[in-house]
Every structure is written in structure tokens, then in C-alpha cells.
Amino acid sequence: MANWQYTKGLHDIGNGLYAYLLPDGSWGWSNAGLIVDGEETLLVDTLFTVGLTQDMLDIMRDAAPAAKNIDKVVNTHANADHIWGNQLVKDSEIIASTGCAEEFDHFLPETVIGMMAQSKELGVLGEFVEHCFAPFDFSGIELTPPTTTFADELTVMCGDKTVNLYNVGPAHTRGDVLAHVPGDKVIFTGDIIFNEGHPVIWDGPIANWQKACDRILALDVDVVVPGHGPVTDKAYVRKFKGYLDYIEAESRKGFDAGLSEWDTACEISLADYDTWLDAERVLGNVHALYREFRDEGEAPEVMPIFEAMARFHKEIILPRMQG
């Protein structure tokens, strides 16, 4: 595999495929992709804000003039940092899974704007909101939902390039899509793969996420463009799946021992992942796994989990980093 540099901006994968990267890959700093063939273009995801998305589109159009008109957009899932720039490509066909479309408005720009405005009054939660989102300008965002949805699989064309879309959710979210370009041995994974960062299970079950990793590993793929972090390959996908397996096994131990989610998260050793970002997400993952172990069917409430992660970040993760 090429020694991909992890720098902000557009990276030429070759043969009309590009990855757009936003280091350092932490909360909100997501990746996108561009596929070009002749005069046709397909964009994989927009970014967290209108400004970030506009900068990305300008750079893409300089590199590939055909990108002046984006024909198709694939939203890999409904997290804000992959969809809140959609209004800038509103004349394109916007494609997503049915699960993504169903939860497209589950988190609104005005919610995070309100939390930012009240951060001083929100205590630990407010501190964490500032930590995660202070660099971003959320003004002027108009939610622009998908125009085409699919349940399981969909094949679309970009010029003569075949792009296979696989819905592997619910996993990270209710509907997670892999965008595979078989002719070029490239896959854009959305947040099914976080490179060098802890993932977060918003929906689950974790088994679907593990199966999604297996699906990537079974494909003839040389280049993996993750939802966050550097461009990588299948060797890292194996490592990432190992993380999911490990978190599941350790959470099961804590659950069977009668420990609380908090105590289990504190007990889990992250020595093999000590360079990964956003370790507070371990607590969110333990909460998700405990819901599975209890066979709780209802959808999780996001904000209480986010607030718990905020407290975990301040009370557990930061002291570890400083010590």
C-alpha cells in the first residue's frame, strides 16, 4: 500500500478517485470521497459545516473540473459531520440507506448551537461540547435529506465506473453504507472504520459492525478510505475489528460480574490503543453493549450517553493523559 500522508485536503488515490481528509479525525473532523469518470462525478459524504464543505468542493473542482457539477452524492450515514453540507449539492441525486433517511433529522444544528451558547451553564457537558465543537461554525445549515433511498444494496454508475453500495447497518448508526468501487479496488467506509480513533456505537448491534468489517475483508480491496483518520488498507480493518471484539468481550466480563457501565469502562485496559483519539467513547460503547446484553429493544437516548462520556472524559481520560 502507498504511504498515505495524513494531511488536510484532497488526496489523489488514482484513476479518478480522491479522498478528502480532515485531520486529526476527532469529533466532527471527518473524511469524504470523490469519484470522477469523464464528465460524471459522485461525492461520498459532505462535511460538518457549510464552510468546510464549500472549501472541499472548491478544492475538488480545481483538481477535477468535472466536479463543478456533482451528479450523485452518497451519504454513508446520518451523523451530522457527514451530511450537514448537503445543501451545497442539493441539485444532485442524494443517495442513502433507508435507515439514514429515517434518522436524518435526529440531531439538529440548532441543538448544538444552543449547547454552545449555554456551555458555561452546562457544567461538565458544556466543557465537553466546547472541547468537541468550538472550532466549527454551524451557522446557515439547512438540512437537505436524501432523494433516493435503498434498503440493502444498490449499484450506481459514475461514468463507466461501477459503485456498489452496501447497507451494513444498523451498526454505528441506523443505516451505514459502504461505497465500493470494484474496478479500482477502493472502498469508502464512512464511520464503519475509524482509523486511529475510538469508534462509538450509537445504535448497534455490534455483531453487524463486526460483519461489516468481515465484508470489507472479503472484498478485493487495496485502499480503504475511513470516515475518520488516514487512508489505510485491509490490515488496519483487521486491527479495527479486533478492537470491536475486545470491547465486546471485556464488556461482557463486567456485565456478568455485575459491574456498572462506568466501572466496566474504567476496568477496560486501553494499553493496545493508547494512541487512539477520543477514548471517552469506550463508555458509550459499554452502554451500548449492556443494552444488548439486557436485550433492550428501544432506541438509545443519545444525549444522556453523550453527557456520560463528557464526565468520563473529564474524570477518567484527562487524568490518565496528564498522569
C-alpha positions as CSV (number, residue, x, y, z in Angstrom):
1,M,0.0,0.0,0.0
2,A,1.1,3.6,-0.6
3,N,2.4,5.5,2.3
4,W,-0.5,7.9,2.5
5,Q,0.2,11.2,4.1
6,Y,-2.4,12.3,6.7
7,T,-2.7,16.0,5.7
8,K,-5.7,18.2,5.3
9,G,-7.2,18.3,1.8
10,L,-7.6,16.3,-1.3
11,H,-5.5,13.1,-1.9
12,D,-5.3,11.5,-5.3
13,I,-5.9,7.8,-5.0
14,G,-5.5,7.3,-8.7
15,N,-7.7,6.7,-11.8
16,G,-10.2,9.5,-10.9
17,L,-10.7,8.6,-7.2
18,Y,-9.9,11.0,-4.4
19,A,-10.1,11.1,-0.6
20,Y,-10.7,14.4,1.2
21,L,-9.2,14.3,4.7
22,L,-9.7,16.5,7.8
23,P,-7.1,15.8,10.5
24,D,-7.0,15.0,13.3
25,G,-10.1,12.8,12.8
26,S,-11.6,13.6,16.2
27,W,-15.2,14.7,16.9
28,G,-16.5,16.4,13.7
29,W,-13.3,16.1,11.6
30,S,-14.5,13.6,9.0
31,N,-13.4,12.4,5.6
32,A,-15.2,12.5,2.2
33,G,-14.5,11.0,-1.2
34,L,-14.8,11.9,-4.9
35,I,-15.2,9.6,-7.8
36,V,-14.7,11.1,-11.3
37,D,-15.1,9.4,-14.7
38,G,-15.3,11.5,-17.8
39,E,-17.8,14.3,-17.1
40,E,-19.6,12.4,-14.3
41,T,-18.9,12.7,-10.6
42,L,-20.0,11.1,-7.4
43,L,-19.3,12.6,-4.0
44,V,-19.2,10.4,-0.9
45,D,-20.4,12.5,2.1
46,T,-20.4,16.2,2.8
47,L,-18.8,17.7,5.9
48,F,-19.8,19.1,9.3
49,T,-20.4,22.7,8.2
50,V,-21.3,24.7,5.1
51,G,-17.9,26.4,5.2
52,L,-15.9,23.2,5.4
53,T,-18.0,21.7,2.6
54,Q,-17.6,24.7,0.4
55,D,-13.8,24.7,0.8
56,M,-13.8,21.0,0.0
57,L,-15.9,21.5,-3.2
58,D,-13.7,24.4,-4.3
59,I,-10.6,22.2,-4.0
60,M,-12.2,19.3,-5.7
61,R,-13.3,21.5,-8.6
62,D,-9.7,22.8,-9.0
63,A,-8.4,19.3,-9.1
64,A,-11.1,17.8,-11.3
65,P,-13.1,20.3,-13.4
66,A,-15.9,17.8,-13.8
67,A,-16.7,18.3,-10.1
68,K,-18.1,21.7,-10.9
69,N,-21.3,19.7,-11.2
70,I,-21.7,16.9,-8.7
71,D,-24.1,14.3,-10.3
72,K,-24.6,12.0,-7.3
73,V,-23.9,12.1,-3.6
74,V,-23.8,9.2,-1.3
75,N,-24.4,9.9,2.4
76,T,-22.9,7.0,4.3
77,H,-24.9,7.6,7.4
78,A,-26.9,10.3,9.2
79,N,-24.2,11.7,11.6
80,A,-24.0,15.5,11.2
81,D,-20.4,15.6,10.2
82,H,-21.2,13.6,7.1
83,I,-24.4,15.3,6.0
84,W,-24.7,18.9,7.2
85,G,-23.1,20.3,4.0
86,N,-25.7,18.6,1.7
87,Q,-27.4,21.9,0.9
88,L,-24.4,22.8,-1.4
89,V,-25.1,19.8,-3.6
90,K,-28.9,20.0,-3.3
91,D,-29.3,19.8,-7.1
92,S,-27.6,16.4,-7.1
93,E,-29.2,13.0,-6.6
94,I,-28.5,12.3,-2.9
95,I,-28.5,8.6,-2.1
96,A,-28.6,7.0,1.3
97,S,-29.9,3.9,3.1
98,T,-33.5,3.9,4.4
99,G,-32.0,3.9,8.0
100,C,-30.0,7.0,7.2
101,A,-33.1,8.8,5.8
102,E,-35.2,7.8,8.9
103,E,-32.8,9.4,11.3
104,F,-31.6,12.3,9.1
105,D,-33.1,14.9,11.4
106,H,-32.4,13.2,14.7
107,F,-29.8,15.9,15.6
108,L,-30.4,19.4,14.5
109,P,-27.9,22.3,14.0
110,E,-29.9,24.5,16.4
111,T,-29.3,21.9,19.1
112,V,-25.5,22.2,19.0
113,I,-25.7,26.0,18.5
114,G,-27.9,26.2,21.7
115,M,-25.5,24.0,23.7
116,M,-22.5,26.1,22.6
117,A,-24.4,29.3,23.6
118,Q,-25.2,27.8,27.0
119,S,-21.9,25.9,27.5
120,K,-20.9,28.0,30.6
121,E,-24.1,26.9,32.3
122,L,-23.9,23.3,31.3
123,G,-21.0,22.3,33.6
124,V,-19.1,19.3,32.5
125,L,-21.3,18.8,29.5
126,G,-20.7,22.4,28.4
127,E,-16.9,21.9,28.8
128,F,-17.0,18.8,26.6
129,V,-19.2,20.5,24.0
130,E,-16.6,23.2,23.8
131,H,-13.8,20.6,23.6
132,C,-15.5,18.9,20.7
133,F,-17.2,21.6,18.7
134,A,-15.6,25.0,19.4
135,P,-13.7,25.1,16.1
136,F,-16.8,24.8,14.0
137,D,-19.2,27.4,12.6
138,F,-22.7,25.9,12.5
139,S,-24.5,28.9,11.1
140,G,-26.6,28.8,7.9
141,I,-27.0,25.0,7.8
142,E,-30.2,23.8,6.1
143,L,-30.9,20.1,6.4
144,T,-31.0,18.6,2.9
145,P,-32.2,15.0,3.0
146,P,-31.6,12.1,0.6
147,T,-33.7,12.0,-2.6
148,T,-33.0,8.3,-3.3
149,T,-33.0,5.6,-0.7
150,F,-32.4,1.8,-0.7
151,A,-32.8,-1.0,1.8
152,D,-29.9,-3.4,1.2
153,E,-27.8,-2.9,-1.8
154,L,-27.7,-0.6,-4.8
155,T,-25.4,-0.3,-7.7
156,V,-24.9,3.1,-9.3
157,M,-22.7,4.2,-12.2
158,C,-20.3,7.1,-12.3
159,G,-19.5,7.3,-16.0
160,D,-18.2,3.8,-16.7
161,K,-17.3,3.1,-13.1
162,T,-19.5,0.8,-11.1
163,V,-20.1,1.8,-7.5
164,N,-21.7,-0.8,-5.2
165,L,-23.4,0.5,-2.2
166,Y,-23.9,-1.9,0.7
167,N,-26.2,-1.1,3.7
168,V,-24.4,-2.8,6.6
169,G,-26.4,-1.1,9.4
170,P,-27.7,-0.8,12.0
171,A,-24.2,-0.7,13.4
172,H,-22.5,2.7,14.1
173,T,-25.9,4.3,13.2
174,R,-29.3,3.0,12.0
175,G,-28.1,2.8,8.4
176,D,-24.4,2.6,7.5
177,V,-23.3,2.4,3.8
178,L,-20.1,1.1,2.3
179,A,-19.3,2.5,-1.2
180,H,-17.2,0.0,-3.1
181,V,-15.5,0.8,-6.4
182,P,-14.6,-2.7,-7.5
183,G,-12.8,-1.7,-10.7
184,D,-10.3,0.3,-8.7
185,K,-10.2,-1.8,-5.6
186,V,-11.2,1.1,-3.4
187,I,-13.8,1.3,-0.7
188,F,-15.2,4.3,1.2
189,T,-16.4,3.1,4.5
190,G,-18.0,6.1,6.3
191,D,-17.8,5.5,10.0
192,I,-17.7,1.8,9.8
193,I,-14.0,2.4,10.0
194,F,-12.3,4.9,12.3
195,N,-8.6,5.0,11.8
196,E,-6.6,5.6,15.0
197,G,-9.7,6.8,16.8
198,H,-12.1,5.0,19.1
199,P,-15.5,4.4,17.4
200,V,-18.8,4.9,19.1
201,I,-21.8,2.5,18.9
202,W,-24.8,4.8,18.6
203,D,-27.2,2.0,17.5
204,G,-25.6,-1.4,17.2
205,P,-25.8,-4.4,17.4
206,I,-22.0,-4.8,17.5
207,A,-22.4,-8.1,15.5
208,N,-23.5,-6.1,12.5
209,W,-20.4,-3.9,12.8
210,Q,-18.2,-7.0,13.1
211,K,-19.9,-8.5,10.0
212,A,-19.3,-5.2,8.1
213,C,-15.6,-5.5,8.8
214,D,-15.7,-9.1,7.5
215,R,-17.5,-7.9,4.4
216,I,-14.7,-5.4,3.7
217,L,-12.1,-8.0,4.3
218,A,-13.8,-10.4,1.9
219,L,-13.7,-7.8,-0.9
220,D,-10.8,-7.4,-3.4
221,V,-9.8,-4.0,-2.0
222,D,-6.4,-2.3,-1.8
223,V,-7.4,1.1,-0.5
224,V,-9.7,1.8,2.4
225,V,-10.9,5.4,3.0
226,P,-12.3,5.6,6.5
227,G,-14.8,8.0,7.9
228,H,-12.2,9.5,10.1
229,G,-8.4,9.3,10.1
230,P,-5.8,8.4,7.5
231,V,-6.3,6.4,4.3
232,T,-5.5,2.8,5.1
233,D,-5.8,-0.9,3.9
234,K,-7.3,-4.2,5.0
235,A,-4.6,-4.9,7.5
236,Y,-6.0,-2.0,9.6
237,V,-9.5,-3.2,9.1
238,R,-8.5,-6.5,10.8
239,K,-7.0,-4.5,13.7
240,F,-10.2,-2.4,14.0
241,K,-12.3,-5.5,14.1
242,G,-10.1,-6.8,16.8
243,Y,-10.9,-3.7,18.8
244,L,-14.6,-4.4,18.5
245,D,-14.1,-8.0,19.5
246,Y,-12.1,-6.9,22.5
247,I,-14.5,-4.2,23.7
248,E,-17.4,-6.7,23.5
249,A,-15.5,-9.4,25.4
250,E,-14.4,-7.0,28.2
251,S,-17.9,-5.5,28.5
252,R,-19.3,-9.0,28.8
253,K,-17.0,-9.7,31.7
254,G,-18.1,-6.6,33.5
255,F,-21.7,-7.3,32.9
256,D,-21.5,-10.8,34.1
257,A,-19.7,-9.6,37.2
258,G,-22.5,-7.2,38.0
259,L,-20.4,-4.1,37.4
260,S,-22.0,-0.8,36.3
261,E,-21.2,0.6,32.8
262,W,-19.0,3.2,34.4
263,D,-17.0,0.7,36.4
264,T,-16.6,-1.7,33.5
265,A,-15.3,1.2,31.3
266,C,-12.8,2.1,34.0
267,E,-11.6,-1.5,34.2
268,I,-11.0,-2.0,30.4
269,S,-7.3,-1.6,29.6
270,L,-6.7,0.5,26.5
271,A,-2.9,-0.2,26.5
272,D,-3.1,-1.5,23.0
273,Y,-5.0,1.5,21.8
274,D,-3.3,4.3,23.8
275,T,-2.6,6.4,20.8
276,W,-6.2,6.3,19.6
277,L,-8.3,9.5,19.9
278,D,-11.5,10.0,21.9
279,A,-11.1,7.3,24.5
280,E,-14.2,8.5,26.3
281,R,-16.2,6.7,23.7
282,V,-15.4,3.5,25.4
283,L,-18.0,4.4,28.0
284,G,-20.6,4.9,25.2
285,N,-19.7,1.5,23.8
286,V,-20.1,-0.2,27.1
287,H,-23.5,1.4,27.5
288,A,-24.5,0.1,24.0
289,L,-23.3,-3.4,24.8
290,Y,-25.0,-3.5,28.1
291,R,-28.3,-2.6,26.3
292,E,-27.6,-5.6,24.0
293,F,-26.8,-7.9,26.9
294,R,-30.1,-6.9,28.6
295,D,-31.9,-7.3,25.3
296,E,-33.3,-3.8,25.4
297,G,-35.1,-3.2,22.1
298,E,-35.8,0.5,22.3
299,A,-33.5,3.1,20.6
300,P,-30.9,4.6,22.9
301,E,-31.2,8.2,24.1
302,V,-28.2,9.9,22.7
303,M,-27.8,13.0,25.0
304,P,-27.6,11.1,28.3
305,I,-24.9,8.9,26.8
306,F,-23.1,11.9,25.4
307,E,-23.2,13.6,28.8
308,A,-21.9,10.5,30.5
309,M,-19.0,10.4,28.0
310,A,-18.3,14.1,28.9
311,R,-18.0,13.2,32.5
312,F,-15.8,10.2,31.7
313,H,-13.6,12.4,29.6
314,K,-13.0,14.8,32.4
315,E,-12.8,12.4,35.4
316,I,-11.0,9.4,33.8
317,I,-9.4,10.1,30.4
318,L,-7.9,13.5,31.1
319,P,-6.2,12.5,34.4
320,R,-4.8,9.4,32.6
321,M,-3.4,11.6,29.8
322,Q,-1.9,14.0,32.3
323,G,-0.5,11.3,34.6
